[in-house]
Amino acid sequence: MLYFTKKIAAIIAVATLFFITGCVSQRDLEYLQAKDNNVNSFKEADLPDYKLKPNDELYITITSLDEVNTNVFSNPGNPQSTNIGSLQPYGASLMSYSINKEGYLFLPVIGTVFVKDKTLSQLSALLKDSLTNVLSQPQVTIKLVNRYISVLGQVRNPGHFPYAQEKITIYDALSLAGDITTYGNRKEVVLTRNENGKNNIIRLDLTQPEILATNYYYLRPNDMIYVKPMKKRIWGMEQFPYSMILSTITTALLLYNVLK
């Protein structure tokens, strides 16, 4: 009988140990864990100018002192000038100019322009020079319409998110997706990025503050983030299997009394 009691106690102890070791510590849920509390700042990460690619969509606004002739360059689908900030992504896409698969952009009067691998500022200067003999003091403003990032895996609201700002960080993207869940591994975040026709896979540890100074802190259009699940599972106060453990103990005591 003593052997039986010890065996039951051992089973309960092993079960409890199993659930405890399966828990994740608070530290596993924290971002930017500083090893040295004296280091409170990092050099800002570089953000190279975006280079235009085929299928990019551009919202182009051309103004000048010659208002009548400027109307020729109104965005497609709308003869009137529109503030892109007030448009939803789909609406802005309908009013944009698209770069074809060969890297060319077609504009009224100017004609076909090769724009692949040019930055927005370079294209703006090129169009302004092309219009100097057509319009009086032309001004060209260009915005990239199809700015999207995808967030998948262990986040609360995975999806494909548009953004309008010039800079967006990886933490901004995660906030759009509702943050990483308690089951997400903050040390195993995968970033996929297309560079020079190649899809690169970068593995990031978001618990390390050094990420603030890397080239992957700021995202680029069409980047994709995947958050891997943890091998361990979080057992919160409501999730901890109290009923199962109590049931095991009750059953063990019942068997002990019957056999005794």
C-alpha positions as CSV (number, residue, x, y, z in Angstrom):
1,M,0.0,0.0,0.0
2,L,2.9,2.4,0.8
3,Y,4.3,1.6,-2.7
4,F,1.0,2.4,-4.3
5,T,0.8,5.7,-2.5
6,K,4.3,6.7,-3.5
7,K,3.5,5.8,-7.1
8,I,0.5,8.0,-7.2
9,A,2.4,10.9,-5.6
10,A,5.2,10.4,-8.2
11,I,2.6,10.6,-11.0
12,I,1.1,13.8,-9.6
13,A,4.6,15.3,-9.2
14,V,5.6,14.5,-12.8
15,A,2.4,15.9,-14.2
16,T,2.8,19.1,-12.2
17,L,6.4,19.4,-13.3
18,F,5.4,18.8,-16.9
19,F,3.0,21.8,-16.8
20,I,5.4,24.0,-15.0
21,T,8.3,23.4,-17.5
22,G,5.8,24.0,-20.3
23,C,5.2,27.5,-19.1
24,V,7.0,30.6,-20.6
25,S,8.6,33.2,-18.4
26,Q,7.7,36.9,-18.5
27,R,11.0,37.6,-20.1
28,D,10.0,35.6,-23.2
29,L,7.3,38.1,-23.8
30,E,9.4,41.3,-23.6
31,Y,10.8,43.3,-26.5
32,L,14.1,45.1,-26.5
33,Q,15.7,43.5,-23.5
34,A,18.8,45.6,-22.7
35,K,21.7,43.6,-21.5
36,D,23.5,46.8,-20.4
37,N,21.2,49.3,-18.8
38,N,23.7,52.0,-19.5
39,V,23.1,51.8,-23.2
40,N,19.9,53.7,-23.9
41,S,20.4,54.9,-27.5
42,F,21.4,53.4,-30.9
43,K,22.4,55.0,-34.2
44,E,19.3,55.3,-36.4
45,A,19.0,52.5,-38.9
46,D,19.6,53.3,-42.5
47,L,16.7,53.5,-44.9
48,P,17.8,53.5,-48.5
49,D,15.6,55.4,-51.0
50,Y,13.0,53.0,-52.5
51,K,13.8,52.1,-56.1
52,L,10.8,51.7,-58.4
53,K,9.9,48.3,-59.8
54,P,7.5,46.9,-62.4
55,N,3.9,47.0,-61.3
56,D,4.4,49.9,-58.9
57,E,1.6,52.4,-58.9
58,L,2.4,56.1,-58.7
59,Y,0.1,59.0,-57.8
60,I,1.6,61.9,-59.7
61,T,0.5,65.5,-59.2
62,I,1.8,68.2,-61.6
63,T,1.1,71.9,-61.0
64,S,2.3,75.1,-62.7
65,L,1.4,78.7,-63.3
66,D,-0.3,77.5,-66.5
67,E,-3.4,76.0,-64.9
68,V,-5.2,75.2,-68.2
69,N,-2.4,73.1,-69.7
70,T,-1.7,71.5,-66.3
71,N,-5.2,69.8,-66.5
72,V,-3.8,67.5,-69.2
73,F,-1.8,65.8,-66.5
74,S,-4.7,65.1,-64.2
75,N,-4.6,61.6,-62.7
76,P,-6.4,58.9,-64.6
77,G,-10.0,58.4,-63.7
78,N,-10.5,61.8,-62.2
79,P,-10.1,65.1,-64.1
80,Q,-9.8,67.1,-60.8
81,S,-6.9,67.2,-58.5
82,T,-7.5,65.0,-55.4
83,N,-5.7,64.8,-52.1
84,I,-4.3,61.3,-51.9
85,G,-4.3,61.5,-48.1
86,S,-8.1,61.4,-48.2
87,L,-8.3,58.3,-50.4
88,Q,-8.5,54.7,-49.4
89,P,-5.8,52.4,-51.0
90,Y,-8.1,51.0,-53.6
91,G,-9.4,54.4,-54.6
92,A,-5.8,55.8,-54.9
93,S,-4.9,52.8,-57.0
94,L,-7.6,53.7,-59.5
95,M,-6.2,57.2,-59.8
96,S,-2.6,56.2,-60.3
97,Y,-0.1,55.5,-63.1
98,S,1.2,52.0,-63.3
99,I,4.8,50.9,-64.3
100,N,4.6,48.1,-66.8
101,K,6.6,44.9,-66.6
102,E,9.4,46.3,-68.7
103,G,9.8,49.2,-66.3
104,Y,8.2,52.0,-68.4
105,L,5.7,54.6,-67.3
106,F,3.4,56.4,-69.8
107,L,2.3,60.0,-69.2
108,P,0.4,62.4,-71.3
109,V,2.5,64.8,-73.4
110,I,5.7,63.4,-71.9
111,G,5.2,60.0,-73.4
112,T,7.0,56.8,-72.3
113,V,9.7,57.1,-69.6
114,F,11.9,54.3,-68.3
115,V,11.7,54.5,-64.5
116,K,12.8,51.1,-63.2
117,D,15.4,51.4,-60.4
118,K,14.9,55.2,-60.1
119,T,14.0,56.8,-56.8
120,L,10.9,59.0,-56.4
121,S,13.1,62.1,-56.2
122,Q,15.0,61.1,-59.3
123,L,11.8,60.6,-61.2
124,S,10.3,63.8,-60.0
125,A,13.4,65.7,-61.2
126,L,13.3,63.9,-64.6
127,L,9.6,64.8,-65.1
128,K,10.2,68.4,-64.0
129,D,12.9,68.8,-66.6
130,S,10.7,67.2,-69.3
131,L,8.0,69.7,-68.6
132,T,10.1,72.9,-68.5
133,N,9.4,73.7,-72.1
134,V,5.7,72.8,-71.8
135,L,4.6,74.4,-68.6
136,S,5.5,77.5,-66.7
137,Q,7.5,76.7,-63.5
138,P,6.2,73.1,-63.2
139,Q,6.2,71.3,-59.9
140,V,6.0,67.5,-59.7
141,T,4.9,65.5,-56.6
142,I,5.0,61.7,-56.6
143,K,3.7,59.3,-54.1
144,L,4.0,55.5,-54.1
145,V,0.5,54.1,-53.9
146,N,1.0,50.4,-53.4
147,R,2.8,50.4,-50.0
148,Y,1.8,47.2,-48.4
149,I,3.3,44.8,-45.8
150,S,2.0,41.4,-44.8
151,V,2.1,40.0,-41.2
152,L,1.4,36.3,-40.7
153,G,1.8,33.6,-38.0
154,Q,1.3,34.1,-34.3
155,V,-0.2,37.6,-34.3
156,R,-3.7,38.6,-33.2
157,N,-4.9,39.9,-36.6
158,P,-2.8,38.6,-39.5
159,G,-3.3,40.3,-42.8
160,H,-2.1,42.5,-45.7
161,F,-1.8,46.1,-44.5
162,P,-1.5,49.3,-46.6
163,Y,0.4,52.2,-45.1
164,A,0.9,55.8,-46.2
165,Q,3.9,57.1,-44.2
166,E,7.4,57.2,-45.6
167,K,8.8,55.1,-42.8
168,I,7.4,52.1,-41.1
169,T,9.2,50.0,-38.5
170,I,8.8,46.3,-37.9
171,Y,7.2,47.1,-34.5
172,D,4.7,49.4,-36.3
173,A,3.8,46.5,-38.6
174,L,3.3,44.2,-35.7
175,S,1.0,46.8,-34.0
176,L,-1.1,46.9,-37.2
177,A,-1.6,43.1,-36.7
178,G,-2.6,43.5,-33.1
179,D,0.9,42.5,-31.7
180,I,2.4,39.1,-31.3
181,T,0.3,36.6,-29.3
182,T,1.5,35.0,-26.1
183,Y,2.2,31.9,-28.2
184,G,4.5,33.8,-30.7
185,N,8.2,33.5,-30.5
186,R,9.7,37.0,-30.4
187,K,13.2,35.5,-30.9
188,E,12.1,33.7,-34.1
189,V,10.6,36.3,-36.4
190,V,11.2,35.8,-40.2
191,L,11.3,38.7,-42.6
192,T,11.1,38.0,-46.3
193,R,12.2,40.8,-48.7
194,N,12.7,40.9,-52.5
195,E,16.0,42.5,-53.4
196,N,17.4,42.5,-57.0
197,G,14.9,39.9,-58.1
198,K,15.7,37.5,-55.2
199,N,13.6,36.7,-52.2
200,N,15.8,36.9,-49.1
201,I,14.9,35.4,-45.7
202,I,16.1,37.2,-42.7
203,R,15.7,35.9,-39.1
204,L,15.2,38.5,-36.4
205,D,15.3,38.5,-32.7
206,L,12.9,41.2,-31.5
207,T,14.0,40.9,-27.9
208,Q,17.5,42.4,-28.7
209,P,17.7,46.2,-28.8
210,E,20.4,46.0,-31.4
211,I,17.7,45.6,-34.0
212,L,17.1,49.3,-33.8
213,A,20.3,49.9,-35.7
214,T,20.0,47.2,-38.4
215,N,18.9,47.5,-42.0
216,Y,15.7,45.5,-41.1
217,Y,14.3,47.9,-38.5
218,Y,12.5,49.9,-41.2
219,L,10.4,47.8,-43.6
220,R,10.1,48.3,-47.3
221,P,7.0,47.9,-49.5
222,N,5.9,44.3,-50.0
223,D,7.9,43.0,-47.1
224,M,6.4,40.0,-45.3
225,I,6.7,39.2,-41.6
226,Y,6.1,35.7,-40.2
227,V,6.1,35.1,-36.4
228,K,6.9,31.5,-35.5
229,P,5.0,29.8,-32.7
230,M,6.8,28.9,-29.4
231,K,7.5,25.3,-28.6
232,K,6.3,26.0,-25.1
233,R,2.8,27.1,-24.3
234,I,1.7,29.8,-22.0
235,W,-0.5,28.6,-19.1
236,G,-2.3,31.6,-17.6
237,M,-4.3,31.6,-14.4
238,E,-7.4,30.7,-16.4
239,Q,-5.6,28.2,-18.7
240,F,-3.7,26.3,-16.0
241,P,-5.3,22.8,-15.8
242,Y,-6.4,23.0,-12.1
243,S,-9.4,20.8,-12.7
244,M,-7.4,18.0,-14.2
245,I,-4.8,18.0,-11.4
246,L,-7.5,18.1,-8.7
247,S,-9.3,15.3,-10.5
248,T,-6.1,13.2,-10.6
249,I,-5.6,13.8,-6.9
250,T,-9.2,13.0,-6.0
251,T,-9.1,9.8,-8.1
252,A,-5.8,8.8,-6.4
253,L,-7.2,9.3,-2.9
254,L,-10.4,7.4,-3.8
255,L,-8.4,4.4,-5.1
256,Y,-6.2,4.5,-2.0
257,N,-9.2,4.4,0.3
258,V,-10.8,1.6,-1.7
259,L,-7.7,-0.6,-1.7
260,K,-7.0,0.2,1.9
